[in-house]
Amino acid sequence: MTPDQELPLEVFRRVIREAIDREAFDCSSEATPLQSVCLSYQRSEQAWLNKRLQTLHVRQPGIIYGFYESPQDELQAYAIENRTQTPGFIAVSSFCVVSFGFFFRAALAHRNVLNEFGNSSHEMSPAEMGPGPHTFAAPRDPERLQLAKLITMMAIRFLTAHEMTHILNGHIRYKLGIQNQNSMAEARQRLSPRDAIFRQTLEMDADAGCVVECMPFVIFAEKDPEEPIRIGCHAVYRTPEAALRLWLFAVYGICRLLSEGSPPIPIEESSHPSPMLRVRMIMGTLYEFLKREKLGRLLDLVPGLIGQAIQDGEAAYAAVLNRTPNTEPLGIALSDEAQKQIAGIIAEWRHVRPIIEPFARSGGRLAPLPDDL
């Protein structure tokens, strides 16, 4: 495929990759400031992860980061080299982390994205933006620039918490002890239908654990309205529904980016549920979490917040890549076929959970069985 035939998202990724490659030689590159911010977030998340795992007495590497295009290729090389020393690990592409930062910063440079936050009238209109993709666009309003960084942090925390759940809930330990594999890649792979449904339940469990891990850092003011003032965090946390809306936007944005250009693997043979199917299950877990915590006010607001997150996410995706909003991937996730797949994952979890549970670490919280909800 020649450059002029590339899809907008492929151009977006290629431009970021070229900017990152340039930075090794040119510190004045326009990618430098945001890349530095994203990598500082990544280092902060690595420290948070290590602290959580040490606190829970988990003697196991957490996440390894690297600028590589194909996580599974890097994993394979690392696994062979460290077969005897490494008791299991997960690899995440730093390139992917930086891409999230560019995407959310460019999204908030558009006046039609999250226009209730900050002064969106200062931002660019579609006519001003011109043809995309708009890789290096940045908000003019200082408040929206801060929000772009905050949303990026939420996205990275979601990613880190997802991988941490793979560790705490025994997924890696199981693969090491039973399947003799000491690695896991966050990339869709083609498996046999039997192995695929098993892996999809582990991804569902990791996403569920991620919601439970993230929510106390997002909506804490619902139980203690004075806490945001005491700890001096961003003012958006003083309004839990606003913070939750940004978190939903961050999660939808991640999955929306992942949904484009995903390998054409039949869902029944994929190691991961489709990104939009994961969004659907994540929203369901959020609903159950709020119900369990007896946060009735937020529970009543969730349907509207989810609708706004979808609208915001599609507007952002269209603005950054200069495309019209496209809800087809989400529509597929709401189809009868998708419902059948979700039912299959839940049914499989009844068999998988007892198998995985003995491998869970202290502090692991496996997703409940449907009968326990």
Kinemage of the C-alpha trace (Angstrom):
@kinemage 1
@onewidth
@group {chain A} dominant
@subgroup {mainchain}
@vectorlist {calphas} color= white
{ca met a 1} P 0.000 0.000 0.000
{ca thr a 2} L 1.500 3.365 -1.021
{ca pro a 3} L 1.343 6.430 1.291
{ca asp a 4} L -1.437 8.030 -0.755
{ca gln a 5} L -3.508 4.853 -0.366
{ca glu a 6} L -3.109 4.657 3.398
{ca leu a 7} L -6.136 4.886 5.654
{ca pro a 8} L -6.248 8.011 7.876
{ca leu a 9} L -5.465 6.016 11.029
{ca glu a 10} L -2.479 4.397 9.319
{ca val a 11} L -1.201 7.859 8.384
{ca phe a 12} L -1.747 9.004 11.980
{ca arg a 13} L 0.303 6.079 13.297
{ca arg a 14} L 3.026 6.454 10.681
{ca val a 15} L 3.505 10.170 11.367
{ca ile a 16} L 3.834 9.488 15.102
{ca arg a 17} L 6.305 6.693 14.448
{ca glu a 18} L 8.417 8.949 12.198
{ca ala a 19} L 8.350 11.725 14.798
{ca ile a 20} L 9.459 9.317 17.533
{ca asp a 21} L 12.256 8.000 15.323
{ca arg a 22} L 13.372 11.582 14.571
{ca glu a 23} L 13.526 12.450 18.236
{ca ala a 24} L 16.456 10.133 18.769
{ca phe a 25} L 18.458 12.557 16.639
{ca asp a 26} L 16.544 15.824 16.830
{ca cys a 27} L 15.454 17.104 20.237
{ca ser a 28} L 13.600 20.012 18.624
{ca ser a 29} L 11.073 17.623 17.065
{ca glu a 30} L 7.488 18.748 17.496
{ca ala a 31} L 6.724 15.343 19.011
{ca thr a 32} L 9.173 15.819 21.878
{ca pro a 33} L 7.055 17.634 24.515
{ca leu a 34} L 4.051 15.328 24.366
{ca gln a 35} L 6.147 12.203 24.032
{ca ser a 36} L 8.051 13.215 27.171
{ca val a 37} L 4.783 13.762 29.033
{ca cys a 38} L 3.417 10.376 27.960
{ca leu a 39} L 6.582 8.545 28.901
{ca ser a 40} L 6.624 10.300 32.281
{ca tyr a 41} L 3.067 9.013 32.819
{ca gln a 42} L 4.277 5.578 31.806
{ca arg a 43} L 7.112 5.684 34.338
{ca ser a 44} L 4.666 6.839 36.999
{ca glu a 45} L 2.342 3.952 36.164
{ca gln a 46} L 5.229 1.502 36.291
{ca ala a 47} L 6.109 2.778 39.779
{ca trp a 48} L 2.445 2.515 40.857
{ca leu a 49} L 2.229 -1.007 39.480
{ca asn a 50} L 5.439 -2.105 41.177
{ca lys a 51} L 4.266 -0.653 44.482
{ca arg a 52} L 0.920 -2.430 44.221
{ca leu a 53} L 2.557 -5.743 43.397
{ca gln a 54} L 5.162 -5.406 46.163
{ca thr a 55} L 2.463 -4.487 48.644
{ca leu a 56} L 0.609 -7.637 47.670
{ca his a 57} L 3.820 -9.726 47.845
{ca val a 58} L 3.780 -10.576 44.158
{ca arg a 59} L 7.253 -11.690 43.116
{ca gln a 60} L 6.758 -11.385 39.388
{ca pro a 61} L 7.720 -8.868 36.720
{ca gly a 62} L 4.894 -6.604 35.749
{ca ile a 63} L 4.940 -4.857 32.397
{ca ile a 64} L 7.871 -4.398 30.055
{ca tyr a 65} L 7.733 -1.400 27.747
{ca gly a 66} L 9.445 -0.852 24.426
{ca phe a 67} L 9.041 1.000 21.133
{ca tyr a 68} L 8.086 -1.897 18.927
{ca glu a 69} L 5.363 -2.322 16.368
{ca ser a 70} L 4.500 -5.922 17.178
{ca pro a 71} L 4.242 -6.826 20.881
{ca gln a 72} L 4.115 -10.542 20.204
{ca asp a 73} L 7.382 -10.442 18.213
{ca glu a 74} L 9.182 -8.598 20.986
{ca leu a 75} L 7.666 -10.925 23.561
{ca gln a 76} L 8.862 -14.003 21.734
{ca ala a 77} L 12.433 -12.723 21.549
{ca tyr a 78} L 12.395 -11.667 25.201
{ca ala a 79} L 10.831 -14.940 26.330
{ca ile a 80} L 13.482 -17.040 24.581
{ca glu a 81} L 16.301 -14.930 26.001
{ca asn a 82} L 14.964 -14.937 29.564
{ca arg a 83} L 13.273 -18.331 29.679
{ca thr a 84} L 14.999 -19.413 32.900
{ca gln a 85} L 15.041 -16.054 34.716
{ca thr a 86} L 11.629 -14.528 34.039
{ca pro a 87} L 8.569 -15.936 35.818
{ca gly a 88} L 6.043 -14.373 33.462
{ca phe a 89} L 5.533 -10.892 32.098
{ca ile a 90} L 3.346 -8.718 29.877
{ca ala a 91} L 4.625 -6.427 27.127
{ca val a 92} L 3.059 -3.099 26.196
{ca ser a 93} L 4.192 -0.908 23.327
{ca ser a 94} L 5.337 2.555 24.409
{ca phe a 95} L 4.471 3.609 20.873
{ca cys a 96} L 0.859 2.719 21.673
{ca val a 97} L 0.979 4.785 24.885
{ca val a 98} L 2.327 7.844 23.068
{ca ser a 99} L -0.290 7.415 20.328
{ca phe a 100} L -3.034 7.760 22.941
{ca gly a 101} L -1.525 11.059 24.083
{ca phe a 102} L -1.419 12.458 20.566
{ca phe a 103} L -4.967 11.319 19.865
{ca phe a 104} L -6.539 12.886 22.963
{ca arg a 105} L -4.570 16.116 22.593
{ca ala a 106} L -5.624 16.461 18.958
{ca ala a 107} L -9.227 15.595 19.829
{ca leu a 108} L -9.564 18.439 22.328
{ca ala a 109} L -8.133 20.866 19.778
{ca his a 110} L -11.500 20.503 18.003
{ca arg a 111} L -14.325 22.709 19.269
{ca asn a 112} L -16.971 20.006 18.779
{ca val a 113} L -15.293 17.510 21.124
{ca leu a 114} L -16.177 17.685 24.841
{ca asn a 115} L -17.352 21.228 24.224
{ca glu a 116} L -18.786 21.573 27.743
{ca phe a 117} L -15.272 21.377 29.194
{ca gly a 118} L -13.078 24.470 29.241
{ca asn a 119} L -13.578 27.173 26.625
{ca ser a 120} L -14.117 25.185 23.462
{ca ser a 121} L -14.948 28.325 21.468
{ca his a 122} L -11.193 28.988 21.309
{ca glu a 123} L -10.574 25.705 19.515
{ca met a 124} L -10.442 25.012 15.792
{ca ser a 125} L -13.517 24.468 13.667
{ca pro a 126} L -13.569 21.709 11.036
{ca ala a 127} L -12.813 24.336 8.375
{ca glu a 128} L -9.785 25.613 10.308
{ca met a 129} L -8.472 22.109 10.854
{ca gly a 130} L -8.547 21.267 7.167
{ca pro a 131} L -7.705 17.802 5.836
{ca gly a 132} L -6.350 15.308 8.349
{ca pro a 133} L -5.098 13.393 10.093
{ca his a 134} L -4.313 16.081 12.660
{ca thr a 135} L -1.478 14.385 14.483
{ca phe a 136} L 0.092 17.424 16.139
{ca ala a 137} L -2.966 19.614 16.791
{ca ala a 138} L -3.170 20.900 20.373
{ca pro a 139} L -5.885 22.750 22.338
{ca arg a 140} L -5.564 26.532 22.457
{ca asp a 141} L -7.449 26.765 25.744
{ca pro a 142} L -5.037 25.993 28.659
{ca glu a 143} L -7.779 24.232 30.621
{ca arg a 144} L -8.542 21.886 27.729
{ca leu a 145} L -4.837 21.181 27.290
{ca gln a 146} L -4.725 20.100 30.929
{ca leu a 147} L -7.807 17.961 30.395
{ca ala a 148} L -6.122 16.268 27.420
{ca lys a 149} L -3.263 15.284 29.728
{ca leu a 150} L -5.720 14.129 32.393
{ca ile a 151} L -7.613 11.951 29.897
{ca thr a 152} L -4.313 10.482 28.702
{ca met a 153} L -3.462 9.608 32.303
{ca met a 154} L -6.863 7.931 32.685
{ca ala a 155} L -6.241 5.925 29.521
{ca ile a 156} L -2.796 4.804 30.655
{ca arg a 157} L -4.121 3.874 34.107
{ca phe a 158} L -6.836 1.801 32.438
{ca leu a 159} L -4.173 -0.005 30.420
{ca thr a 160} L -1.929 -0.567 33.457
{ca ala a 161} L -4.773 -1.756 35.680
{ca his a 162} L -5.911 -4.188 32.984
{ca glu a 163} L -2.440 -5.739 32.812
{ca met a 164} L -2.087 -5.753 36.597
{ca thr a 165} L -5.321 -7.740 36.812
{ca his a 166} L -3.839 -10.329 34.444
{ca ile a 167} L -1.045 -10.724 37.010
{ca leu a 168} L -3.040 -10.595 40.251
{ca asn a 169} L -5.835 -12.847 39.057
{ca gly a 170} L -3.418 -15.588 38.114
{ca his a 171} L -3.696 -15.445 34.319
{ca ile a 172} L 0.063 -15.279 33.768
{ca arg a 173} L 0.745 -17.760 36.556
{ca tyr a 174} L -1.707 -20.202 34.989
{ca lys a 175} L -0.130 -19.863 31.541
{ca leu a 176} L 3.322 -20.420 33.073
{ca gly a 177} L 2.330 -23.369 35.242
{ca ile a 178} L -0.130 -25.186 32.996
{ca gln a 179} L 0.507 -24.033 29.439
{ca asn a 180} L 4.268 -23.496 29.869
{ca gln a 181} L 4.024 -19.972 28.420
{ca asn a 182} L 5.542 -17.042 30.267
{ca ser a 183} L 4.242 -14.194 28.141
{ca met a 184} L 1.028 -12.484 27.138
{ca ala a 185} L 0.605 -9.963 24.336
{ca glu a 186} L -2.110 -7.338 24.150
{ca ala a 187} L -2.683 -8.050 20.486
{ca arg a 188} L -5.412 -10.059 18.821
{ca gln a 189} L -4.158 -13.468 17.739
{ca arg a 190} L -5.854 -16.295 15.877
{ca leu a 191} L -6.459 -19.345 18.049
{ca ser a 192} L -8.526 -22.470 17.917
{ca pro a 193} L -12.147 -21.779 18.916
{ca arg a 194} L -11.647 -23.633 22.208
{ca asp a 195} L -8.535 -21.670 23.151
{ca ala a 196} L -10.074 -18.423 21.881
{ca ile a 197} L -13.112 -18.515 24.154
{ca phe a 198} L -10.852 -19.362 27.103
{ca arg a 199} L -8.597 -16.382 26.382
{ca gln a 200} L -11.590 -14.095 25.887
{ca thr a 201} L -12.831 -14.914 29.374
{ca leu a 202} L -9.430 -13.872 30.763
{ca glu a 203} L -9.682 -10.569 28.898
{ca met a 204} L -13.202 -10.066 30.249
{ca asp a 205} L -11.894 -10.751 33.767
{ca ala a 206} L -9.007 -8.295 33.296
{ca asp a 207} L -11.371 -5.562 32.052
{ca ala a 208} L -13.731 -6.184 34.979
{ca gly a 209} L -10.848 -5.954 37.453
{ca cys a 210} L -9.679 -2.801 35.728
{ca val a 211} L -13.040 -1.078 36.312
{ca val a 212} L -12.956 -2.008 40.004
{ca glu a 213} L -9.360 -0.764 40.287
{ca cys a 214} L -9.917 2.518 38.430
{ca met a 215} L -13.232 3.718 39.851
{ca pro a 216} L -11.984 4.680 43.346
{ca phe a 217} L -9.534 7.060 41.642
{ca val a 218} L -12.268 8.612 39.468
{ca ile a 219} L -15.441 9.049 41.531
{ca phe a 220} L -14.057 9.291 45.074
{ca ala a 221} L -15.808 12.639 45.627
{ca glu a 222} L -19.189 10.899 45.466
{ca lys a 223} L -18.513 9.496 48.944
{ca asp a 224} L -16.313 12.337 50.225
{ca pro a 225} L -16.977 15.669 48.450
{ca glu a 226} L -14.145 17.405 50.313
{ca glu a 227} L -11.436 14.947 49.278
{ca pro a 228} L -10.532 16.632 45.929
{ca ile a 229} L -9.911 19.899 47.775
{ca arg a 230} L -7.856 18.224 50.520
{ca ile a 231} L -5.527 16.446 48.109
{ca gly a 232} L -5.383 19.324 45.625
{ca cys a 233} L -6.277 17.349 42.503
{ca his a 234} L -7.818 18.679 39.309
{ca ala a 235} L -11.115 20.483 39.858
{ca val a 236} L -12.985 18.113 37.533
{ca tyr a 237} L -12.865 15.463 40.275
{ca arg a 238} L -15.086 17.657 42.465
{ca thr a 239} L -17.959 16.684 40.159
{ca pro a 240} L -17.969 12.870 40.023
{ca glu a 241} L -20.198 12.666 36.953
{ca ala a 242} L -17.805 14.944 35.040
{ca ala a 243} L -14.801 12.815 36.037
{ca leu a 244} L -16.703 9.656 35.114
{ca arg a 245} L -17.627 11.107 31.738
{ca leu a 246} L -13.962 11.815 30.973
{ca trp a 247} L -12.999 8.297 32.059
{ca leu a 248} L -15.658 6.791 29.799
{ca phe a 249} L -14.397 8.996 26.964
{ca ala a 250} L -10.830 7.772 27.583
{ca val a 251} L -11.875 4.117 27.549
{ca tyr a 252} L -14.064 4.510 24.481
{ca gly a 253} L -11.252 6.395 22.725
{ca ile a 254} L -8.789 3.547 23.365
{ca cys a 255} L -11.192 0.918 22.089
{ca arg a 256} L -12.185 3.044 19.103
{ca leu a 257} L -8.562 3.344 18.030
{ca leu a 258} L -8.034 -0.377 18.505
{ca ser a 259} L -11.139 -1.221 16.504
{ca glu a 260} L -9.742 0.333 13.326
{ca gly a 261} L -7.242 -1.767 11.458
{ca ser a 262} L -7.720 -4.808 13.706
{ca pro a 263} L -6.796 -8.048 11.945
{ca pro a 264} L -9.811 -9.679 10.269
{ca ile a 265} L -10.044 -12.601 12.684
{ca pro a 266} L -13.432 -14.251 13.211
{ca ile a 267} L -14.606 -13.498 16.729
{ca glu a 268} L -14.872 -17.207 17.550
{ca glu a 269} L -11.141 -17.604 16.747
{ca ser a 270} L -9.831 -14.351 18.292
{ca ser a 271} L -7.783 -14.240 21.494
{ca his a 272} L -9.563 -10.989 22.448
{ca pro a 273} L -13.172 -9.890 22.149
{ca ser a 274} L -13.537 -7.112 19.593
{ca pro a 275} L -12.726 -3.668 21.086
{ca met a 276} L -16.328 -2.494 20.847
{ca leu a 277} L -17.557 -5.713 22.432
{ca arg a 278} L -15.173 -4.995 25.285
{ca val a 279} L -16.671 -1.521 25.618
{ca arg a 280} L -20.082 -3.086 26.002
{ca met a 281} L -18.888 -5.466 28.736
{ca ile a 282} L -16.918 -2.717 30.507
{ca met a 283} L -20.031 -0.553 30.673
{ca gly a 284} L -21.936 -3.485 32.145
{ca thr a 285} L -19.251 -4.001 34.789
{ca leu a 286} L -19.380 -0.298 35.646
{ca tyr a 287} L -23.130 -0.522 36.155
{ca glu a 288} L -22.740 -3.524 38.478
{ca phe a 289} L -19.933 -1.773 40.393
{ca leu a 290} L -22.031 1.327 41.059
{ca lys a 291} L -24.963 -0.849 42.085
{ca arg a 292} L -22.787 -2.836 44.496
{ca glu a 293} L -21.361 0.363 46.015
{ca lys a 294} L -24.904 1.754 46.398
{ca leu a 295} L -24.057 4.876 44.380
{ca gly a 296} L -27.605 5.361 43.171
{ca arg a 297} L -27.192 8.934 41.921
{ca leu a 298} L -24.364 7.992 39.563
{ca leu a 299} L -26.137 4.795 38.626
{ca asp a 300} L -29.073 6.829 37.340
{ca leu a 301} L -26.707 9.031 35.329
{ca val a 302} L -24.708 6.208 33.731
{ca pro a 303} L -26.916 5.609 30.649
{ca gly a 304} L -26.704 9.278 29.691
{ca leu a 305} L -22.956 9.424 30.407
{ca ile a 306} L -22.347 6.365 28.240
{ca gly a 307} L -24.337 7.949 25.418
{ca gln a 308} L -22.281 11.131 25.727
{ca ala a 309} L -19.024 9.134 25.768
{ca ile a 310} L -19.979 7.391 22.528
{ca gln a 311} L -20.962 10.677 20.916
{ca asp a 312} L -17.758 12.363 22.146
{ca gly a 313} L -15.610 9.416 21.076
{ca glu a 314} L -17.003 9.324 17.567
{ca ala a 315} L -16.693 13.107 17.239
{ca ala a 316} L -13.072 12.908 18.363
{ca tyr a 317} L -12.250 10.037 16.038
{ca ala a 318} L -13.830 11.845 13.094
{ca ala a 319} L -12.163 15.167 13.941
{ca val a 320} L -8.638 13.818 14.390
{ca leu a 321} L -8.742 11.614 11.300
{ca asn a 322} L -10.892 13.971 9.192
{ca arg a 323} L -13.637 11.422 8.722
{ca thr a 324} L -17.369 11.325 9.262
{ca pro a 325} L -18.516 9.715 12.537
{ca asn a 326} L -19.002 6.000 12.085
{ca thr a 327} L -20.902 3.951 14.644
{ca glu a 328} L -20.754 0.733 12.603
{ca pro a 329} L -18.183 -0.946 14.930
{ca leu a 330} L -20.412 -0.184 17.911
{ca gly a 331} L -23.462 -1.374 16.007
{ca ile a 332} L -21.771 -4.712 15.401
{ca ala a 333} L -21.126 -4.976 19.154
{ca leu a 334} L -24.870 -4.575 19.732
{ca ser a 335} L -25.870 -7.223 17.200
{ca asp a 336} L -27.454 -10.588 17.967
{ca glu a 337} L -24.166 -12.264 17.062
{ca ala a 338} L -22.338 -10.115 19.610
{ca gln a 339} L -24.939 -10.902 22.261
{ca lys a 340} L -24.427 -14.594 21.554
{ca gln a 341} L -20.650 -14.160 21.965
{ca ile a 342} L -21.077 -12.351 25.287
{ca ala a 343} L -23.386 -15.109 26.510
{ca gly a 344} L -20.742 -17.645 25.464
{ca ile a 345} L -17.993 -15.791 27.362
{ca ile a 346} L -20.138 -15.627 30.505
{ca ala a 347} L -21.022 -19.307 30.227
{ca glu a 348} L -17.349 -20.190 29.723
{ca trp a 349} L -16.409 -18.144 32.799
{ca arg a 350} L -18.365 -20.620 34.925
{ca his a 351} L -15.818 -23.261 33.868
{ca val a 352} L -12.718 -21.047 33.716
{ca arg a 353} L -13.010 -19.271 37.060
{ca pro a 354} L -12.528 -22.412 39.210
{ca ile a 355} L -9.511 -23.316 37.067
{ca ile a 356} L -7.869 -19.898 37.383
{ca glu a 357} L -8.754 -19.204 41.014
{ca pro a 358} L -5.975 -21.361 42.579
{ca phe a 359} L -3.417 -19.358 40.589
{ca ala a 360} L -4.701 -15.949 41.762
{ca arg a 361} L -2.378 -13.840 43.883
{ca ser a 362} L -3.192 -12.338 47.247
{ca gly a 363} L -5.260 -9.276 46.431
{ca gly a 364} L -6.611 -10.693 43.194
{ca arg a 365} L -10.313 -10.144 42.638
{ca leu a 366} L -11.726 -12.385 39.967
{ca ala a 367} L -14.936 -11.366 38.238
{ca pro a 368} L -17.928 -12.917 39.999
{ca leu a 369} L -20.036 -15.623 38.483
{ca pro a 370} L -23.372 -14.405 37.131
{ca asp a 371} L -25.168 -16.160 39.994
{ca asp a 372} L -23.179 -14.075 42.515
{ca leu a 373} L -24.233 -10.689 41.136
